Structures are given as C-alpha cells and as structure tokens.
Amino acid sequence: MPLPFDLPPLEPSRDKKTLRRQLQAERQTLVDRHQRSMHLQEVLRVWLATRPDDAIGAYWPIKGEFDALPALYRWTEAHERRRIGLPVVHRETKQLRFHLWYPGCAMEEDAYGIPKPKDTPSFEPTLLLVPCVGYGPRGIRLGYGGGFYDRTLATLQPRPYTVGLAYSHGHVPWLSGEAHDVPLDAILNEDGVAWQAD
C-alpha cells in the first residue's frame, strides 16, 4: 500500500470555495516554493523591462503568495520617478486605493490584518500586479472571493494594465469567469508568460 506522500495530487474541485482552499493549501506546502519564487522574480524583472510604466500597484504577500516587492524595489532603482503602491481598502465601497510604499516606510494593519502603508500619498497606478490563488484561460483569475480587485477595476479610469502573478500549480484549465469577473491582461508564473492578451 503506497504511503500518503506517494499519492497523486487531488483533482481540482469544481466548487470555487473548495478550489480556493485546495490551491492555497497546495501553495503553502510546495516544497520548491522558494525556487519557484526566485524564478518568478526573474520573469517579472525581465517582463517589466519591456514596460513604460512609472507607477505600479502591487500587494503585500499573504498565505504563501509570491512576493513581488524585491523585484519591484530593484525596478525603482533604475529611475527615480518610479513608484510602488500597496492597496488600502476603502471601507464603504470595498474598492482599493494605492498608497506609496518603499522599504522601511511606516506600516499598519488594515481591517483584514494585512499591512498597508501608513500616511503615505495615494496615486493611480498604470500597471497593477494582482495575486492569484488560481488562474484559467484568457486571463481568468481565481482570487479569495472578496471581489476587491473586480470592483476596483470596474471603476478605475483609465484602467491600469493588469498582470496576475501565480505559481504554475494554480493553473486550472477549465476555470471560467462569472459576470462580475474582470479578466487580466497578462499572467506570469515561474515558467514565464503564461498568458497575455493580444
């Protein structure tokens, strides 16, 4: 009888709530997550070199998410105009605003226990890096189910270019969007560009 660690991975659940839990658990137990992260850092740095943006909205990594901040900090070193922002949730609208972040800036926890910049100016990013629990064809993203990014992207004008960041284990080929889902413009994983709109 094979031992539990010899068993093949579970088939992804068709129920999105279960699928979220399953993918998060897989991500947090990836034995090579550090190596995957290093590869994705390099993919992101190379990809950013092709972009004209000076203002990027990012995120504070939680629950085993890829940490884009080291690559972004290196990106800012090339030009003094470049800025990085982290999301702050607006209590009433449940939309995100992006406030300037830099290493060592004062931070405080938001209502969800996630660190956010304290008393730094807000700005509108032209490029938005979006964490993915999972992702599917044509830029479909599986998030945590709160709808923060979808609500934000539905109202931002001009809409920033959106890039999902994920590890390849999160690819779900049959994943489909719902009416409120806003597809991403590109998705990067540790192997390179997983998808990009024409």
C-alpha positions in Angstrom: 0.0 0.0 0.0 1.6 3.4 -1.0 2.3 6.0 1.6 0.3 9.2 1.6 3.1 11.2 0.0 3.1 8.8 -3.0 -0.4 9.7 -3.9 -1.1 11.8 -7.0 -2.4 15.3 -6.4 -6.1 15.7 -5.9 -8.2 16.6 -8.9 -9.1 20.4 -8.5 -12.5 20.8 -7.1 -15.2 22.3 -9.4 -16.6 24.2 -6.4 -14.8 27.6 -6.3 -14.8 27.8 -2.5 -13.3 24.4 -2.1 -10.9 25.1 -5.0 -9.6 28.2 -3.3 -8.9 26.2 -0.1 -7.2 23.4 -2.0 -5.0 25.7 -4.1 -4.0 27.8 -1.1 -3.0 24.6 0.9 -1.0 23.3 -2.1 0.8 26.7 -2.5 1.7 26.8 1.2 3.2 23.3 1.1 5.1 23.5 -2.2 8.5 22.0 -1.3 10.2 24.1 -4.0 8.3 27.3 -3.4 11.5 29.3 -2.7 13.0 28.1 -6.0 9.8 28.9 -7.9 9.8 32.4 -6.3 13.3 33.0 -7.4 12.3 32.1 -11.0 9.3 34.3 -10.9 11.3 37.2 -9.6 13.5 36.9 -12.7 10.5 36.5 -15.0 8.9 39.6 -13.5 12.1 41.7 -13.8 12.6 40.8 -17.4 8.9 41.4 -18.3 8.9 44.8 -16.5 11.9 45.9 -18.7 9.5 45.9 -21.7 7.0 48.2 -20.0 6.9 52.0 -20.0 5.2 52.3 -16.6 6.4 54.5 -13.8 3.6 53.7 -11.3 2.9 50.1 -10.2 0.2 48.9 -7.8 1.3 45.8 -6.0 0.2 43.8 -2.9 1.6 42.6 0.4 2.0 38.9 0.1 -0.1 36.6 2.4 -0.8 32.9 2.6 2.2 31.8 0.6 1.7 34.3 -2.3 4.6 35.3 -4.5 6.4 38.3 -3.1 6.9 40.8 -6.0 8.3 43.6 -3.8 12.0 42.6 -4.1 11.8 42.7 -7.9 9.8 46.0 -7.8 12.3 47.6 -5.5 15.1 46.8 -8.0 12.8 48.2 -10.7 12.6 51.5 -8.9 16.4 51.8 -8.6 16.7 52.3 -12.4 14.7 55.6 -12.4 13.9 58.0 -9.5 10.4 58.7 -11.0 9.2 55.1 -10.5 6.8 54.4 -7.7 5.3 51.3 -6.0 1.9 51.4 -4.3 0.2 48.9 -1.9 -3.6 48.6 -1.7 -5.7 50.2 1.0 -9.4 49.1 1.2 -12.0 51.8 1.2 -14.4 50.8 4.0 -17.6 51.9 2.3 -17.0 51.0 -1.4 -14.8 47.9 -0.7 -12.6 49.2 -3.5 -8.8 49.5 -3.4 -6.7 52.7 -3.4 -3.0 52.5 -3.8 -0.6 54.3 -1.5 3.1 54.8 -1.9 5.3 52.1 -0.5 9.0 51.9 -0.1 11.3 49.7 2.1 11.2 51.0 5.6 8.0 53.1 5.3 5.7 53.1 8.3 3.1 50.3 8.1 -0.1 49.5 9.9 -2.6 46.6 9.6 -5.8 47.1 7.7 -9.2 45.7 8.8 -8.2 42.3 7.5 -4.9 42.2 9.3 -2.8 42.9 6.2 0.0 45.5 6.4 -0.6 48.8 4.5 1.4 52.0 4.2 0.7 54.5 6.9 0.1 58.1 5.9 1.7 58.0 2.5 0.2 59.7 -0.6 -2.1 57.8 -2.9 -1.7 57.6 -6.6 -3.2 55.8 -9.6 -1.1 53.0 -11.0 -0.8 52.4 -14.7 0.2 48.8 -14.1 -1.4 46.6 -11.5 0.1 43.4 -10.2 -2.6 41.1 -8.9 -2.1 38.0 -6.8 -3.9 34.8 -8.0 -5.0 31.8 -5.9 -5.5 30.2 -9.3 -5.9 31.2 -12.9 -7.5 29.8 -16.1 -7.7 30.6 -19.8 -7.9 34.1 -21.3 -6.9 35.9 -18.1 -9.5 34.5 -15.8 -8.3 34.8 -12.2 -9.4 33.0 -9.0 -8.9 35.2 -6.0 -10.0 34.9 -2.4 -13.7 35.7 -3.2 -13.9 39.2 -1.8 -14.3 40.9 -5.1 -11.9 43.8 -4.2 -10.0 43.8 -7.5 -13.1 43.3 -9.7 -14.9 46.2 -8.0 -11.8 48.4 -8.3 -11.0 47.5 -11.9 -14.7 48.1 -12.9 -14.4 51.8 -11.8 -10.8 52.8 -12.5 -10.4 55.2 -15.4 -8.2 54.9 -17.1 -8.0 51.2 -16.3 -4.5 50.1 -15.5 -2.8 47.2 -17.3 -3.3 44.1 -15.1 -0.9 41.3 -14.5 -1.7 38.2 -12.5 1.2 36.6 -10.6 1.0 32.9 -9.6 2.8 29.7 -9.5 2.1 27.2 -12.2 0.4 24.7 -9.8 -2.5 27.2 -9.8 -3.4 26.8 -13.4 -6.9 25.4 -13.7 -7.7 24.8 -17.5 -11.5 24.6 -17.0 -11.8 27.7 -14.9 -14.4 30.1 -16.2 -15.3 33.7 -15.3 -18.5 35.0 -13.9 -20.4 38.1 -14.9 -18.6 40.3 -12.4 -15.1 39.0 -13.2 -12.7 41.3 -14.9 -10.1 39.3 -16.9 -6.5 40.1 -16.5 -4.3 41.4 -19.4 -1.5 39.0 -18.7 -0.5 36.3 -16.3 3.1 35.5 -15.3 4.3 32.3 -13.5 7.7 30.9 -12.7 8.0 29.4 -16.2 7.4 32.8 -18.0 4.4 34.5 -19.6 1.5 32.0 -19.0 -1.0 34.2 -21.0 -1.1 37.7 -22.5 -3.8 39.5 -24.4 -3.2 40.4 -28.0 
